[in-house]
Amino acid sequence: MAANVALLSASSPSTSAAASFLSRRPLPRCCSGAAFPQRASSRLSIMAALGDDPIREWILTEGKATQIKGTRSIGGGCINSAQRYDTDAGPFFVKTNSRIGPEMFEGEALGLKAMYDTKSIRVPLPYKYRLDHYPLVAHLSSWSLLNLVVLEETSTPQINTWTADWIEFYSKHRLAYQLELASRRYGDSAIYEKGQRLIKNIRPLFDGAVLEPCLLHGDLWSGNISSDTKGDPVILDPACYYGHNEAEFGMSWCAGFGGEFYNAYFQVMPKQPGFEKRRDLYLLYHYLNHYNLFGSGYRSSAMSIIEDYLHLLAA
């Protein structure tokens, strides 16, 4: 039976040397949904109690269901709320957010559609991302909805301005942006100044690499990886943009990728010269983002990466 997924917002606006330092850094606990308290209430649940639920109305009209058998909350992350609607047309997954505007879900819908169009991996197919002033409804082929963990890094806006040079893009719109956030939020001039020094000196890390733009999921960690009923992989909750394929490994510290994964990956996308030297550069963006999202527990890992690169590059 086909399943359905709805993502909605209840708000209206919306080599050797390098390898040695890569392996010795302690990693903090990955930010899984279990690490944060789930927000128990949302505007959607209040509306449902009052009998004024736009999701229920959509399911019984455009969703082609004739009966809603029940609803229940689904545990997930700390950014969005999640519910499951069980119907005679199959289950509907509903994701809501009362604090972040619909732009987040619009971006997610566009990213899911772009990945779906590659015909390379299973993803939820966007169906609709706005119900009147309530922003997404999408469609999933059958796989376990209960495995969903709805924690996204997209609560920090990503600047995806088209840029001719990948190194400039990554430096300015990923690393520099996060460093500026850390400086403004925490007054952290130390990490800002050292990070800026790194940005000015990172080009040698890309020597010999072929930088071809690829569509990236953007937040590929274990909570955003699942499988269908046949065991084939499914990915969800993207923060898509076009970039260097290696950037996809930025969340590998909590993705659980093993040697078998990398061996298979590099058969499709051959490893570029200097990959081991650049690996932590892509982790750095996500550590900085976690620092800005969740606090100082991630600062030491981000600073350690920066300082190790400054030493490696003699910068």
Secondary structure as a PSIPRED ss2 file (coil, helix, strand):
# PSIPRED VFORMAT (PSIPRED V4.0)

   1 M C   1.000  0.000  0.000
   2 A C   1.000  0.000  0.000
   3 A E   0.000  0.000  1.000
   4 N E   0.000  0.000  1.000
   5 V E   0.000  0.000  1.000
   6 A E   0.000  0.000  1.000
   7 L E   0.000  0.000  1.000
   8 L C   1.000  0.000  0.000
   9 S C   1.000  0.000  0.000
  10 A C   1.000  0.000  0.000
  11 S C   1.000  0.000  0.000
  12 S C   1.000  0.000  0.000
  13 P C   1.000  0.000  0.000
  14 S C   1.000  0.000  0.000
  15 T C   1.000  0.000  0.000
  16 S H   0.000  1.000  0.000
  17 A H   0.000  1.000  0.000
  18 A H   0.000  1.000  0.000
  19 A H   0.000  1.000  0.000
  20 S H   0.000  1.000  0.000
  21 F H   0.000  1.000  0.000
  22 L H   0.000  1.000  0.000
  23 S H   0.000  1.000  0.000
  24 R C   1.000  0.000  0.000
  25 R C   1.000  0.000  0.000
  26 P C   1.000  0.000  0.000
  27 L C   1.000  0.000  0.000
  28 P C   1.000  0.000  0.000
  29 R C   1.000  0.000  0.000
  30 C C   1.000  0.000  0.000
  31 C C   1.000  0.000  0.000
  32 S C   1.000  0.000  0.000
  33 G H   0.000  1.000  0.000
  34 A H   0.000  1.000  0.000
  35 A H   0.000  1.000  0.000
  36 F C   1.000  0.000  0.000
  37 P C   1.000  0.000  0.000
  38 Q C   1.000  0.000  0.000
  39 R C   1.000  0.000  0.000
  40 A C   1.000  0.000  0.000
  41 S C   1.000  0.000  0.000
  42 S C   1.000  0.000  0.000
  43 R H   0.000  1.000  0.000
  44 L H   0.000  1.000  0.000
  45 S H   0.000  1.000  0.000
  46 I H   0.000  1.000  0.000
  47 M H   0.000  1.000  0.000
  48 A H   0.000  1.000  0.000
  49 A H   0.000  1.000  0.000
  50 L C   1.000  0.000  0.000
  51 G C   1.000  0.000  0.000
  52 D C   1.000  0.000  0.000
  53 D C   1.000  0.000  0.000
  54 P H   0.000  1.000  0.000
  55 I H   0.000  1.000  0.000
  56 R H   0.000  1.000  0.000
  57 E H   0.000  1.000  0.000
  58 W H   0.000  1.000  0.000
  59 I H   0.000  1.000  0.000
  60 L C   1.000  0.000  0.000
  61 T C   1.000  0.000  0.000
  62 E C   1.000  0.000  0.000
  63 G C   1.000  0.000  0.000
  64 K C   1.000  0.000  0.000
  65 A C   1.000  0.000  0.000
  66 T C   1.000  0.000  0.000
  67 Q C   1.000  0.000  0.000
  68 I E   0.000  0.000  1.000
  69 K E   0.000  0.000  1.000
  70 G E   0.000  0.000  1.000
  71 T E   0.000  0.000  1.000
  72 R E   0.000  0.000  1.000
  73 S E   0.000  0.000  1.000
  74 I C   1.000  0.000  0.000
  75 G C   1.000  0.000  0.000
  76 G C   1.000  0.000  0.000
  77 G C   1.000  0.000  0.000
  78 C C   1.000  0.000  0.000
  79 I C   1.000  0.000  0.000
  80 N C   1.000  0.000  0.000
  81 S E   0.000  0.000  1.000
  82 A E   0.000  0.000  1.000
  83 Q E   0.000  0.000  1.000
  84 R E   0.000  0.000  1.000
  85 Y E   0.000  0.000  1.000
  86 D E   0.000  0.000  1.000
  87 T E   0.000  0.000  1.000
  88 D C   1.000  0.000  0.000
  89 A C   1.000  0.000  0.000
  90 G C   1.000  0.000  0.000
  91 P C   1.000  0.000  0.000
  92 F E   0.000  0.000  1.000
  93 F E   0.000  0.000  1.000
  94 V E   0.000  0.000  1.000
  95 K E   0.000  0.000  1.000
  96 T E   0.000  0.000  1.000
  97 N C   1.000  0.000  0.000
  98 S C   1.000  0.000  0.000
  99 R C   1.000  0.000  0.000
 100 I C   1.000  0.000  0.000
 101 G C   1.000  0.000  0.000
 102 P C   1.000  0.000  0.000
 103 E H   0.000  1.000  0.000
 104 M H   0.000  1.000  0.000
 105 F H   0.000  1.000  0.000
 106 E H   0.000  1.000  0.000
 107 G H   0.000  1.000  0.000
 108 E H   0.000  1.000  0.000
 109 A H   0.000  1.000  0.000
 110 L H   0.000  1.000  0.000
 111 G H   0.000  1.000  0.000
 112 L H   0.000  1.000  0.000
 113 K H   0.000  1.000  0.000
 114 A H   0.000  1.000  0.000
 115 M H   0.000  1.000  0.000
 116 Y H   0.000  1.000  0.000
 117 D H   0.000  1.000  0.000
 118 T C   1.000  0.000  0.000
 119 K C   1.000  0.000  0.000
 120 S C   1.000  0.000  0.000
 121 I C   1.000  0.000  0.000
 122 R E   0.000  0.000  1.000
 123 V C   1.000  0.000  0.000
 124 P C   1.000  0.000  0.000
 125 L E   0.000  0.000  1.000
 126 P E   0.000  0.000  1.000
 127 Y E   0.000  0.000  1.000
 128 K E   0.000  0.000  1.000
 129 Y C   1.000  0.000  0.000
 130 R C   1.000  0.000  0.000
 131 L E   0.000  0.000  1.000
 132 D C   1.000  0.000  0.000
 133 H C   1.000  0.000  0.000
 134 Y E   0.000  0.000  1.000
 135 P C   1.000  0.000  0.000
 136 L C   1.000  0.000  0.000
 137 V E   0.000  0.000  1.000
 138 A E   0.000  0.000  1.000
 139 H E   0.000  0.000  1.000
 140 L E   0.000  0.000  1.000
 141 S C   1.000  0.000  0.000
 142 S C   1.000  0.000  0.000
 143 W E   0.000  0.000  1.000
 144 S C   1.000  0.000  0.000
 145 L H   0.000  1.000  0.000
 146 L H   0.000  1.000  0.000
 147 N H   0.000  1.000  0.000
 148 L C   1.000  0.000  0.000
 149 V C   1.000  0.000  0.000
 150 V C   1.000  0.000  0.000
 151 L C   1.000  0.000  0.000
 152 E C   1.000  0.000  0.000
 153 E C   1.000  0.000  0.000
 154 T C   1.000  0.000  0.000
 155 S C   1.000  0.000  0.000
 156 T C   1.000  0.000  0.000
 157 P C   1.000  0.000  0.000
 158 Q C   1.000  0.000  0.000
 159 I C   1.000  0.000  0.000
 160 N C   1.000  0.000  0.000
 161 T C   1.000  0.000  0.000
 162 W C   1.000  0.000  0.000
 163 T C   1.000  0.000  0.000
 164 A C   1.000  0.000  0.000
 165 D C   1.000  0.000  0.000
 166 W H   0.000  1.000  0.000
 167 I H   0.000  1.000  0.000
 168 E H   0.000  1.000  0.000
 169 F H   0.000  1.000  0.000
 170 Y H   0.000  1.000  0.000
 171 S H   0.000  1.000  0.000
 172 K H   0.000  1.000  0.000
 173 H H   0.000  1.000  0.000
 174 R H   0.000  1.000  0.000
 175 L H   0.000  1.000  0.000
 176 A H   0.000  1.000  0.000
 177 Y H   0.000  1.000  0.000
 178 Q H   0.000  1.000  0.000
 179 L H   0.000  1.000  0.000
 180 E H   0.000  1.000  0.000
 181 L H   0.000  1.000  0.000
 182 A H   0.000  1.000  0.000
 183 S H   0.000  1.000  0.000
 184 R H   0.000  1.000  0.000
 185 R H   0.000  1.000  0.000
 186 Y H   0.000  1.000  0.000
 187 G C   1.000  0.000  0.000
 188 D C   1.000  0.000  0.000
 189 S H   0.000  1.000  0.000
 190 A H   0.000  1.000  0.000
 191 I H   0.000  1.000  0.000
 192 Y H   0.000  1.000  0.000
 193 E H   0.000  1.000  0.000
 194 K H   0.000  1.000  0.000
 195 G H   0.000  1.000  0.000
 196 Q H   0.000  1.000  0.000
 197 R H   0.000  1.000  0.000
 198 L H   0.000  1.000  0.000
 199 I H   0.000  1.000  0.000
 200 K H   0.000  1.000  0.000
 201 N C   1.000  0.000  0.000
 202 I C   1.000  0.000  0.000
 203 R H   0.000  1.000  0.000
 204 P H   0.000  1.000  0.000
 205 L H   0.000  1.000  0.000
 206 F H   0.000  1.000  0.000
 207 D C   1.000  0.000  0.000
 208 G C   1.000  0.000  0.000
 209 A C   1.000  0.000  0.000
 210 V C   1.000  0.000  0.000
 211 L C   1.000  0.000  0.000
 212 E C   1.000  0.000  0.000
 213 P C   1.000  0.000  0.000
 214 C E   0.000  0.000  1.000
 215 L E   0.000  0.000  1.000
 216 L E   0.000  0.000  1.000
 217 H C   1.000  0.000  0.000
 218 G C   1.000  0.000  0.000
 219 D C   1.000  0.000  0.000
 220 L C   1.000  0.000  0.000
 221 W C   1.000  0.000  0.000
 222 S H   0.000  1.000  0.000
 223 G H   0.000  1.000  0.000
 224 N H   0.000  1.000  0.000
 225 I E   0.000  0.000  1.000
 226 S E   0.000  0.000  1.000
 227 S E   0.000  0.000  1.000
 228 D E   0.000  0.000  1.000
 229 T C   1.000  0.000  0.000
 230 K C   1.000  0.000  0.000
 231 G C   1.000  0.000  0.000
 232 D C   1.000  0.000  0.000
 233 P E   0.000  0.000  1.000
 234 V E   0.000  0.000  1.000
 235 I E   0.000  0.000  1.000
 236 L C   1.000  0.000  0.000
 237 D C   1.000  0.000  0.000
 238 P C   1.000  0.000  0.000
 239 A C   1.000  0.000  0.000
 240 C C   1.000  0.000  0.000
 241 Y E   0.000  0.000  1.000
 242 Y E   0.000  0.000  1.000
 243 G E   0.000  0.000  1.000
 244 H C   1.000  0.000  0.000
 245 N H   0.000  1.000  0.000
 246 E H   0.000  1.000  0.000
 247 A H   0.000  1.000  0.000
 248 E H   0.000  1.000  0.000
 249 F H   0.000  1.000  0.000
 250 G H   0.000  1.000  0.000
 251 M H   0.000  1.000  0.000
 252 S H   0.000  1.000  0.000
 253 W H   0.000  1.000  0.000
 254 C H   0.000  1.000  0.000
 255 A C   1.000  0.000  0.000
 256 G C   1.000  0.000  0.000
 257 F C   1.000  0.000  0.000
 258 G C   1.000  0.000  0.000
 259 G H   0.000  1.000  0.000
 260 E H   0.000  1.000  0.000
 261 F H   0.000  1.000  0.000
 262 Y H   0.000  1.000  0.000
 263 N H   0.000  1.000  0.000
 264 A H   0.000  1.000  0.000
 265 Y H   0.000  1.000  0.000
 266 F H   0.000  1.000  0.000
 267 Q H   0.000  1.000  0.000
 268 V H   0.000  1.000  0.000
 269 M C   1.000  0.000  0.000
 270 P C   1.000  0.000  0.000
 271 K C   1.000  0.000  0.000
 272 Q C   1.000  0.000  0.000
 273 P C   1.000  0.000  0.000
 274 G C   1.000  0.000  0.000
 275 F H   0.000  1.000  0.000
 276 E H   0.000  1.000  0.000
 277 K H   0.000  1.000  0.000
 278 R H   0.000  1.000  0.000
 279 R H   0.000  1.000  0.000
 280 D H   0.000  1.000  0.000
 281 L H   0.000  1.000  0.000
 282 Y H   0.000  1.000  0.000
 283 L H   0.000  1.000  0.000
 284 L H   0.000  1.000  0.000
 285 Y H   0.000  1.000  0.000
 286 H H   0.000  1.000  0.000
 287 Y H   0.000  1.000  0.000
 288 L H   0.000  1.000  0.000
 289 N H   0.000  1.000  0.000
 290 H H   0.000  1.000  0.000
 291 Y H   0.000  1.000  0.000
 292 N H   0.000  1.000  0.000
 293 L H   0.000  1.000  0.000
 294 F H   0.000  1.000  0.000
 295 G C   1.000  0.000  0.000
 296 S H   0.000  1.000  0.000
 297 G H   0.000  1.000  0.000
 298 Y H   0.000  1.000  0.000
 299 R H   0.000  1.000  0.000
 300 S H   0.000  1.000  0.000
 301 S H   0.000  1.000  0.000
 302 A H   0.000  1.000  0.000
 303 M H   0.000  1.000  0.000
 304 S H   0.000  1.000  0.000
 305 I H   0.000  1.000  0.000
 306 I H   0.000  1.000  0.000
 307 E H   0.000  1.000  0.000
 308 D H   0.000  1.000  0.000
 309 Y H   0.000  1.000  0.000
 310 L H   0.000  1.000  0.000
 311 H H   0.000  1.000  0.000
 312 L H   0.000  1.000  0.000
 313 L C   1.000  0.000  0.000
 314 A C   1.000  0.000  0.000
 315 A C   1.000  0.000  0.000
